[in-house]
Amino acid sequence: MNNFLKKIFKQGTSSQKRRVYLDNAGTTPTGARPKAALLESLSIFGNPSGIHKEGVEAGLLLDKARVMCATVLNAHSYEIYFVGSGTESCNLAVIGTYLGATKNEERRTNNYIPHIITSTIEHPAVLEPIQKLEREGKITVTYLPVYENGIVKVNDIREAITEDTILVSVMYANNEIGTLQPVKEIGRMLEEWKKENGRTHTSYPYFHVDACQAGNYCNLDAVRLRAHLVTVNSSKVYGPKGIALLYKREGIIIEPVINGGGQERGLRSGTESVALAYSFGIALTEAKELKEKEGERLRELRDYCKDELQKVIIGIKFYGAWDEYDSRKFLRNEFRLPNNINCRIPGISSEEMIIRLDTEGFAVSHKSACSSQVDDGSYVIKALGVGGVEANENIRITLGRSTTKGDITRLVLSIKNISIKFAN
């Protein structure tokens, strides 16, 4: 970071202007109900594996948390496994599936190499464990393109399936451009492929859905998605950090990545955080309750923001698919999250715009917080066919429960003024 930007950042951290948080894709603030549940449950300190009174008390609250999460996913409680983060959940889905597929001695001796299918815009929590296994020569991988609108084509997945395919991992909603993938259609296609090839619904390939960004706005019904593995993260649904889940459909075989005490029915060792799990359950339940009303409110604000930015920024470009409206049928076809805007402000780098907005009291971002230290542009934007310069000039604006129309009006004015000053 150059000295000019350091000076701006220093000024921004001491700014007295009212803060407007617009990085809800990075993380959400902990909601009032989950926070109250967390504080209340901290008094239940026993190890949930214990058989004494304190342990049983903790175990019962952990069971309650598991049931709450299972209800949202339309799952059995024994299909919910608590882990420490969305990243861990994705790693467990990917590496655990690989370990399960290669556990059989006959496969190992026959030089069996499994195959995995994923997209080029998955979160690093999915891409990096896949790439690690690939570098080690343990798997082969098909990385599917997403084309200009950022959406995977179901037929591309079908054509990529081989006899050795063990996993298809496609995210529900992209964390940078907000694009919704056709996960229900992918799940249906995989079921049809298995029927045509004489395989059962629990046979390979498994279908993993990274639903971390989808929890507030999309239907997480795992049965409806026809998913075998689903990742959901507490810190994206106004719950506390440090807790997430992996849904694993009954009959699916994956091996643990963390070994030790055998907690979570042997799949994830480590003493469970009862308080975090309970608070997560409350947050996920509340997200489902607010989904429709809050989604509609944010969708209107999102479209208002897009329209206003187009009026004041010459050459602005928006990334990802956008909703389409059919006035004849009074239907809205949704192709992106209701709270996500990703756009390019020509001539201003992402870092400069983010820091300048920070001095104005706005928190926005550029790309995944998990890859924000890498300064070579967004690989998601590049996957859309965008050049390196453009990939370093986009910002991600993600609205949340506290966002108002006044916040958006003020944001647009700030972006306009910054663009004018920078041009001069």
C-alpha positions in Angstrom: 0.0 0.0 0.0 1.5 3.4 -1.0 2.0 6.3 1.5 -1.0 8.2 0.1 -3.3 5.3 0.7 -1.9 4.7 4.2 -2.6 8.3 5.0 -6.2 8.0 3.7 -6.7 4.8 5.7 -5.4 6.5 8.9 -7.8 9.3 8.4 -10.6 6.9 7.7 -10.1 4.9 11.0 -10.6 8.1 13.0 -13.6 9.4 11.0 -16.6 10.6 13.0 -19.0 10.0 10.2 -21.8 7.5 10.9 -20.6 4.1 9.7 -22.6 2.2 7.1 -21.7 -1.5 6.9 -22.0 -2.8 3.3 -19.8 -5.9 3.5 -22.3 -8.5 4.7 -20.9 -11.1 2.2 -17.7 -10.9 4.2 -19.4 -11.4 7.5 -22.6 -10.3 9.1 -22.9 -8.6 12.6 -24.2 -10.9 15.3 -28.0 -10.4 15.6 -29.7 -9.5 18.8 -31.4 -12.9 19.3 -28.3 -15.0 18.5 -26.2 -12.8 20.8 -28.7 -13.1 23.7 -28.8 -16.9 23.1 -25.0 -17.1 23.1 -24.7 -15.1 26.4 -27.4 -17.2 28.0 -25.9 -20.5 27.0 -22.4 -19.7 28.1 -23.5 -20.7 31.7 -23.9 -24.2 30.4 -20.2 -25.1 30.6 -20.2 -28.9 30.7 -18.6 -31.2 28.1 -21.5 -32.5 26.1 -19.7 -35.9 26.0 -19.9 -36.2 29.8 -22.5 -38.5 31.5 -22.7 -36.4 34.7 -25.4 -33.7 35.2 -23.3 -30.9 33.7 -22.4 -33.0 30.6 -26.0 -34.1 30.1 -27.2 -30.6 30.3 -24.7 -29.4 27.7 -25.6 -32.4 25.5 -29.3 -31.6 25.6 -28.6 -28.0 24.5 -26.3 -29.2 21.7 -29.1 -31.6 20.6 -31.5 -28.7 20.6 -29.2 -26.7 18.4 -28.8 -29.6 16.0 -32.6 -30.0 15.7 -33.0 -26.3 14.9 -30.4 -26.5 12.1 -31.9 -29.8 10.8 -35.4 -28.2 10.7 -34.1 -25.4 8.4 -32.4 -27.9 6.1 -35.4 -30.4 6.2 -33.0 -33.0 7.5 -32.7 -35.5 10.3 -30.7 -34.2 13.3 -28.2 -37.0 12.9 -27.4 -35.6 9.4 -26.1 -32.4 10.9 -22.4 -32.1 11.9 -21.0 -29.1 13.7 -17.6 -27.8 12.6 -15.5 -24.7 13.3 -16.1 -22.7 10.1 -17.4 -22.8 6.6 -13.9 -23.4 5.3 -13.6 -26.5 7.5 -17.0 -27.8 6.3 -16.0 -27.4 2.7 -12.6 -29.1 3.4 -14.4 -32.0 5.1 -16.8 -32.4 2.2 -14.0 -32.4 -0.4 -11.2 -34.3 1.4 -13.6 -36.5 3.3 -15.2 -37.6 0.1 -11.8 -38.4 -1.4 -10.7 -40.3 1.6 -13.9 -42.3 1.7 -13.7 -43.1 -2.0 -10.1 -44.4 -1.7 -10.5 -46.3 1.6 -11.2 -49.5 -0.2 -8.0 -51.6 -0.5 -8.9 -52.9 -4.0 -9.2 -49.4 -5.4 -5.8 -48.4 -4.0 -4.0 -51.4 -5.4 -5.6 -50.8 -8.9 -4.2 -47.3 -9.1 -7.7 -45.8 -8.9 -7.7 -42.0 -9.4 -11.0 -40.3 -8.5 -12.4 -37.4 -10.5 -14.0 -34.2 -9.2 -16.1 -31.6 -11.0 -16.3 -28.0 -9.8 -16.5 -24.5 -11.2 -13.8 -21.9 -11.7 -15.5 -19.4 -9.3 -15.9 -21.5 -6.2 -14.8 -20.2 -2.9 -11.1 -20.9 -2.0 -12.4 -23.2 0.7 -13.5 -25.5 -2.1 -10.9 -24.8 -4.8 -7.8 -25.0 -2.6 -8.3 -28.5 -1.1 -9.3 -29.7 -4.6 -6.2 -28.1 -6.1 -4.0 -29.6 -3.3 -5.3 -33.1 -4.1 -4.8 -32.5 -7.8 -1.2 -31.3 -7.3 -0.4 -34.4 -5.3 -1.7 -36.6 -8.2 -4.5 -38.0 -6.1 -7.4 -36.8 -8.2 -8.2 -35.5 -11.6 -10.4 -32.4 -11.9 -12.7 -30.7 -14.4 -13.0 -27.0 -13.8 -16.2 -25.8 -15.5 -16.5 -22.3 -17.0 -19.2 -19.9 -16.0 -19.5 -17.7 -19.1 -20.2 -14.0 -19.0 -23.2 -14.1 -16.6 -21.4 -16.2 -14.0 -23.7 -19.2 -14.2 -22.7 -22.9 -14.6 -24.4 -24.8 -17.4 -26.0 -28.0 -16.1 -25.3 -29.8 -19.4 -21.6 -29.0 -19.0 -21.6 -30.9 -15.7 -23.4 -33.8 -17.3 -20.9 -34.1 -20.1 -18.0 -33.9 -17.7 -19.2 -36.9 -15.5 -17.1 -40.0 -15.9 -17.2 -43.5 -14.3 -14.7 -42.3 -11.7 -16.4 -39.0 -10.8 -16.9 -39.0 -7.0 -18.0 -35.4 -6.3 -19.6 -32.4 -8.0 -19.1 -29.3 -5.9 -21.0 -26.1 -7.0 -21.8 -23.2 -4.7 -25.4 -22.1 -4.2 -24.6 -18.3 -4.5 -21.3 -16.7 -5.4 -19.7 -14.7 -2.6 -18.3 -12.0 -5.0 -20.9 -11.5 -7.8 -23.9 -12.9 -6.0 -24.9 -15.2 -8.9 -27.3 -18.0 -8.0 -26.3 -21.3 -9.5 -29.0 -23.8 -10.8 -28.3 -26.2 -7.9 -31.7 -27.8 -7.9 -31.4 -28.5 -11.6 -27.9 -29.9 -11.0 -29.2 -32.2 -8.3 -32.0 -33.4 -10.5 -29.7 -34.1 -13.4 -27.3 -36.1 -11.1 -30.2 -38.3 -9.9 -31.3 -38.9 -13.5 -27.7 -39.8 -14.5 -27.5 -42.3 -11.7 -30.8 -43.9 -12.7 -29.6 -44.2 -16.3 -26.3 -45.8 -15.1 -27.8 -48.2 -12.6 -26.6 -46.4 -9.5 -28.5 -45.7 -6.3 -29.1 -42.2 -5.0 -26.3 -42.5 -2.4 -23.7 -43.7 -5.0 -21.1 -41.5 -6.6 -20.9 -38.8 -7.6 -21.9 -37.0 -4.5 -23.3 -33.5 -4.8 -21.8 -30.8 -2.5 -23.4 -27.4 -2.2 -21.5 -24.6 -0.5 -24.5 -22.6 0.7 -22.7 -20.1 3.0 -23.9 -17.1 1.1 -27.4 -18.4 0.5 -28.5 -18.9 4.1 -30.3 -15.6 4.5 -32.2 -15.6 1.2 -32.5 -19.0 -0.4 -34.3 -22.3 0.4 -31.9 -24.6 2.2 -34.1 -27.7 2.0 -31.4 -30.3 1.3 -34.0 -32.8 0.0 -35.4 -30.3 -2.5 -31.8 -29.5 -3.6 -31.1 -33.2 -3.9 -27.8 -32.5 -2.3 -25.6 -35.1 -0.4 -23.5 -32.5 1.3 -24.3 -28.9 2.3 -22.1 -26.3 3.9 -23.7 -23.5 6.0 -21.8 -20.9 8.0 -23.0 -19.1 11.1 -21.1 -15.9 10.5 -23.0 -15.3 7.2 -26.5 -15.6 8.8 -26.0 -13.1 11.7 -24.7 -15.7 14.0 -21.4 -15.9 15.9 -18.1 -16.7 14.2 -16.4 -20.0 14.9 -19.2 -22.4 14.1 -20.7 -23.9 10.9 -22.2 -27.2 9.8 -22.0 -29.9 7.3 -25.1 -31.6 6.3 -24.3 -35.2 5.2 -27.2 -37.2 3.8 -27.8 -40.6 5.5 -25.9 -43.3 3.7 -23.2 -41.0 2.3 -19.6 -42.2 3.3 -16.9 -39.6 4.0 -13.9 -39.9 6.2 -12.9 -37.5 9.0 -10.2 -34.9 8.4 -9.7 -34.0 12.1 -9.1 -37.0 14.3 -9.0 -37.3 18.1 -11.9 -37.7 20.4 -14.4 -39.0 18.0 -17.0 -36.3 18.6 -19.8 -35.5 16.0 -20.4 -39.3 15.6 -16.8 -39.8 14.7 -16.7 -37.3 11.8 -15.2 -34.3 13.5 -13.2 -34.7 16.7 -12.9 -31.8 19.2 -15.1 -30.8 22.0 -18.2 -29.1 20.6 -18.9 -25.4 21.5 -22.4 -25.7 22.8 -23.0 -22.0 23.2 -21.8 -21.3 19.6 -23.9 -24.1 18.2 -27.0 -23.0 20.0 -26.6 -19.4 18.9 -26.1 -20.6 15.4 -29.3 -22.6 15.5 -31.2 -19.4 16.7 -29.6 -17.4 13.9 -30.4 -19.9 11.2 -34.0 -20.2 12.3 -34.3 -16.4 12.3 -32.8 -16.2 8.9 -35.5 -18.6 7.6 -38.2 -16.6 9.3 -37.0 -13.3 7.7 -36.1 -14.7 4.3 -39.0 -13.6 2.2 -39.7 -10.2 3.7 -36.1 -9.1 4.1 -35.2 -10.5 0.7 -37.8 -8.4 -1.0 -36.8 -5.3 0.9 -33.1 -5.7 0.0 -34.0 -6.5 -3.6 -35.7 -3.2 -4.0 -32.7 -1.4 -2.4 -30.2 -3.3 -4.6 -32.0 -2.3 -7.8 -32.3 1.3 -6.6 -28.6 1.4 -6.0 -27.8 -0.1 -9.4 -30.2 2.4 -11.1 -28.7 5.4 -9.3 -25.1 4.4 -9.9 -25.9 4.0 -13.6 -27.1 7.6 -13.7 -24.0 9.2 -12.2 -21.0 7.0 -13.2 -20.1 7.0 -16.9 -19.0 3.6 -18.1 -19.9 1.7 -14.9 -20.1 -2.0 -15.4 -22.1 -4.5 -13.3 -20.9 -8.2 -13.0 -22.9 -11.4 -12.8 -26.5 -12.3 -13.8 -29.4 -10.0 -12.9 -33.0 -10.9 -12.2 -35.4 -10.9 -15.1 -39.0 -9.9 -14.9 -41.9 -11.3 -17.0 -44.7 -8.7 -16.8 -47.1 -11.0 -18.7 -46.8 -13.8 -16.1 -46.1 -11.5 -13.2 -43.0 -13.7 -12.4 -39.5 -12.8 -11.3 -36.8 -15.1 -12.3 -34.1 -14.7 -9.7 -30.4 -15.1 -10.8 -28.6 -13.3 -8.0 -28.7 -12.7 -4.3 -31.1 -9.8 -3.4 -28.3 -7.9 -1.5 -25.4 -8.1 -3.9 -24.0 -5.5 -6.3 -20.6 -6.0 -7.9 -19.5 -3.2 -10.2 -16.5 -1.6 -11.9 -15.8 2.1 -11.5 -13.5 2.8 -14.5 -10.1 4.3 -13.7 -10.1 3.8 -10.0 -8.5 0.7 -8.4 -10.6 -1.4 -6.0 -8.2 -0.6 -3.2 -8.4 3.1 -3.7 -12.2 3.2 -3.9 -12.6 1.0 -0.9 -10.3 3.2 1.3 -11.8 6.4 0.0 -15.3 5.1 0.8 -14.0 4.1 4.2 -13.1 7.7 5.0 -16.7 8.6 4.0 -18.0 6.1 6.5 -18.8 3.1 4.2 -17.5 -0.4 4.5 -17.4 -2.2 1.1 -15.1 -4.8 -0.3 -13.5 -6.1 -3.4 -13.4 -9.9 -3.3 -13.6 -12.8 -0.9 -12.2 -11.8 2.5 -10.3 -15.1 2.4 -8.3 -14.0 -0.6 -8.2 -10.2 -0.1 -4.5 -10.2 0.7 -3.7 -11.5 -2.8 -3.3 -8.3 -4.9 -3.7 -9.7 -8.4 -7.3 -9.0 -9.0 -10.4 -11.1 -8.5 -10.2 -14.6 -10.1 -14.0 -14.6 -10.1 -14.2 -11.5 -12.2 -11.4 -12.8 -14.5 -13.4 -16.0 -15.0 -16.1 -13.9 -16.6 -13.7 -13.1 -19.4 -12.6 -9.7 -17.9 -9.1 -8.5 -18.2 -6.6 -7.9 -15.4 -7.1 -4.1 -15.2 -10.8 -4.4 -14.9 -10.5 -7.2 -12.4 -8.7 -4.7 -10.1 -11.4 -1.9 -10.5 -14.4 -3.6 -9.1 -16.1 -3.2 -5.7 -18.6 -5.5 -3.9 -21.5 -3.8 -2.1 -23.5 -6.2 0.0 -26.5 -4.9 1.8 -27.8 -6.1 5.2 -30.6 -5.9 7.7 -29.5 -2.4 8.9 -29.3 -0.9 5.3 -31.7 1.9 4.5 -32.6 3.8 1.4 -30.9 6.8 2.9 -27.7 4.8 3.2 -27.8 3.9 -0.5 -28.5 7.5 -1.5 -25.5 8.7 0.5 -23.3 5.9 -0.9 -24.1 6.8 -4.5 -23.3 10.4 -3.8 -20.0 9.5 -2.2 -19.0 7.2 -5.1 -19.9 10.0 -7.6 -17.9 12.6 -5.7 -14.9 10.3 -5.4 -15.0 9.5 -9.1 -15.1 13.3 -9.9 -12.2 14.1 -7.7 -10.2 11.2 -9.0 -10.8 12.2 -12.6 -9.6 15.7 -11.9 
